[in-house]
Structure formats: C-alpha cells, structure tokens
C-alpha cells in the first residue's frame, strides 16, 4: 500500500505539472520564449527536473516507475497540446478552410522530436543514476 500511494503522488504531480506547461506557454509565454526552445529544451527539462526532485525524496519508488509516469505525463501533454492547437473558435481569413491534417502532423512531429529529446535525457539521467548509486555504495563500504 505504501508504494501505491507514492506512485499516485508521482503520477499526479507529473501529469498536472507537465500538462499545465503547454497551457501556460500558450496563454502567457508565446511572445517571450521561442517555440523551438520551449518544445525541445525547456519542456523536457521540466519533466526531468520533476523526476530528479522525486528521486531525492523518500518516496521509495524504482527509477523505472518515475520514468514511466514521466512518459505518461508527456503523452497526456501531447493530447493537451493537440487540443490547444486545434481550436475551431480561431478566426480564419475569408475563404480559408480549417486544415486539420496539417495541425495534426505538426503536433505529431513536435511530439516525436520531444520524445527523442526526452528519451536521450532519460538515458543520460539513468546512467548518472547508476554511477551515483555505485559511488555511494562504495563510500558506504569504505566507511564500514
């Protein structure tokens, strides 16, 4: 029961923060932060930062559970981004029709690139986690 409660905390926090990031960006930061910088640097770093903070807390979850919830939150944020971009209430110039497939392709293209960046960062983070764990284990063995 203890681990399920912690898993729910990690899942809820990841989903809420990661799904709010595109909403905040679209509503307030579109003019101040470059869209490519946000999608390919800031957004994956938000996800990684959340999970680094959770690793150093006493939630006692395995690393794969943190990463699983990071990816679930990422894919839910893709759905949120899809809903934000495809807004039928936006005004179109006269004679222009709503091009759904172009917007869908845009969302999937951005999501694929974000997934690659997030996967690369998670691999680096996992390697750092393993190295840090071995270093700490050696220090504990030396001190005993």
C-alpha positions as CSV (number, residue, x, y, z in Angstrom):
1,X,0.0,0.0,0.0
2,X,2.8,2.4,0.8
3,X,4.3,2.2,-2.7
4,X,1.0,2.6,-4.4
5,X,0.4,5.9,-2.5
6,X,3.8,7.1,-3.6
7,X,3.2,6.1,-7.2
8,X,0.0,8.0,-7.2
9,X,1.8,11.1,-5.8
10,X,4.5,10.9,-8.5
11,X,1.9,10.2,-11.2
12,X,-0.4,13.1,-10.2
13,X,2.4,15.6,-9.9
14,X,3.9,14.6,-13.2
15,X,0.6,14.8,-15.0
16,X,-0.5,18.1,-13.5
17,X,2.7,20.0,-14.0
18,X,3.6,18.6,-17.4
19,X,0.0,19.2,-18.7
20,X,0.0,22.7,-17.3
21,X,3.3,23.6,-19.0
22,X,1.9,23.8,-22.6
23,X,-1.2,25.7,-21.3
24,X,0.9,28.3,-19.5
25,X,3.2,28.6,-22.6
26,X,0.3,29.1,-25.0
27,X,-1.5,31.5,-22.7
28,X,1.3,33.7,-21.4
29,X,4.8,32.9,-22.8
30,X,4.3,32.6,-26.6
31,X,5.7,36.0,-27.3
32,X,8.6,35.9,-24.9
33,X,10.0,32.4,-25.3
34,X,10.9,30.9,-28.7
35,X,8.6,27.9,-29.5
36,X,11.5,25.7,-30.5
37,X,13.4,26.5,-27.3
38,X,10.3,25.7,-25.3
39,X,9.4,22.4,-27.0
40,X,12.9,20.9,-27.3
41,X,14.8,22.3,-24.3
42,X,12.6,23.7,-21.6
43,X,9.7,21.2,-21.7
44,X,11.9,18.0,-21.5
45,X,13.9,19.7,-18.8
46,X,10.7,20.4,-16.8
47,X,9.9,16.7,-16.9
48,X,13.4,15.6,-15.9
49,X,13.6,18.2,-13.1
50,X,10.3,16.9,-11.6
51,X,11.7,13.4,-11.5
52,X,15.1,14.4,-10.1
53,X,13.3,16.1,-7.3
54,X,11.2,13.0,-6.6
55,X,14.3,10.7,-6.7
56,X,15.8,12.6,-3.8
57,X,12.7,12.5,-1.7
58,X,11.9,9.5,0.4
59,X,9.1,8.1,-1.9
60,X,10.9,4.7,-2.3
61,X,10.0,4.1,-5.9
62,X,12.2,2.4,-8.5
63,X,13.6,4.6,-11.3
64,X,11.5,2.9,-13.9
65,X,8.3,3.9,-12.1
66,X,9.5,7.6,-12.2
67,X,10.3,7.3,-15.9
68,X,7.0,5.5,-16.7
69,X,5.0,8.4,-15.1
70,X,7.1,10.9,-16.9
71,X,6.3,9.3,-20.3
72,X,2.6,9.0,-19.3
73,X,2.5,12.7,-18.4
74,X,4.4,13.5,-21.7
75,X,1.8,11.7,-23.8
76,X,-1.1,13.4,-21.9
77,X,0.6,16.7,-22.6
78,X,0.7,15.9,-26.3
79,X,-3.1,15.5,-26.1
80,X,-3.4,18.8,-24.3
81,X,-1.2,20.5,-26.9
82,X,-3.3,18.9,-29.7
83,X,-6.5,20.4,-28.1
84,X,-4.8,23.8,-27.7
85,X,-3.5,24.0,-31.3
86,X,-6.7,22.7,-32.9
87,X,-9.1,25.4,-31.8
88,X,-12.1,25.7,-34.1
89,X,-13.0,29.1,-32.5
90,X,-9.9,30.7,-34.0
91,X,-10.7,33.2,-36.7
92,X,-9.7,32.2,-40.2
93,X,-9.1,34.6,-43.1
94,X,-12.1,34.7,-45.5
95,X,-12.1,31.7,-47.9
96,X,-9.6,29.6,-45.9
97,X,-10.8,26.3,-44.6
98,X,-9.8,24.6,-41.4
99,X,-6.8,22.3,-42.2
100,X,-6.9,19.6,-39.7
101,X,-4.3,17.3,-41.1
102,X,-1.6,19.9,-41.1
103,X,-2.2,20.7,-37.5
104,X,-2.2,17.0,-36.6
105,X,1.0,16.4,-38.4
106,X,2.6,19.4,-36.7
107,X,1.6,18.1,-33.2
108,X,2.9,14.6,-34.0
109,X,6.1,16.0,-35.5
110,X,6.8,18.1,-32.4
111,X,5.8,15.2,-30.1
112,X,8.1,12.8,-31.9
113,X,11.1,15.2,-31.6
114,X,10.2,15.9,-27.9
115,X,10.1,12.1,-27.3
116,X,13.5,11.7,-28.8
117,X,15.0,14.5,-26.7
118,X,13.2,13.2,-23.5
119,X,14.5,9.7,-24.2
120,X,18.0,10.9,-24.7
121,X,17.9,12.9,-21.5
122,X,16.4,9.9,-19.6
123,X,19.2,7.7,-20.8
124,X,21.8,10.2,-19.6
125,X,20.0,10.6,-16.3
126,X,19.7,6.8,-15.9
127,X,23.5,6.4,-16.5
128,X,24.2,9.2,-14.0
129,X,21.8,7.5,-11.5
130,X,23.6,4.1,-11.8
131,X,27.1,5.8,-11.5
132,X,25.9,7.8,-8.4
133,X,24.4,4.7,-6.9
134,X,27.7,2.8,-7.3
135,X,29.8,5.7,-5.9
136,X,27.5,5.9,-2.8
137,X,27.7,2.2,-2.3
138,X,31.5,2.2,-2.4
139,X,31.6,5.1,0.1
140,X,29.3,3.2,2.4
141,X,31.5,0.1,2.2
142,X,34.7,2.1,2.8
143,X,33.2,3.8,5.9
144,X,32.3,0.5,7.5
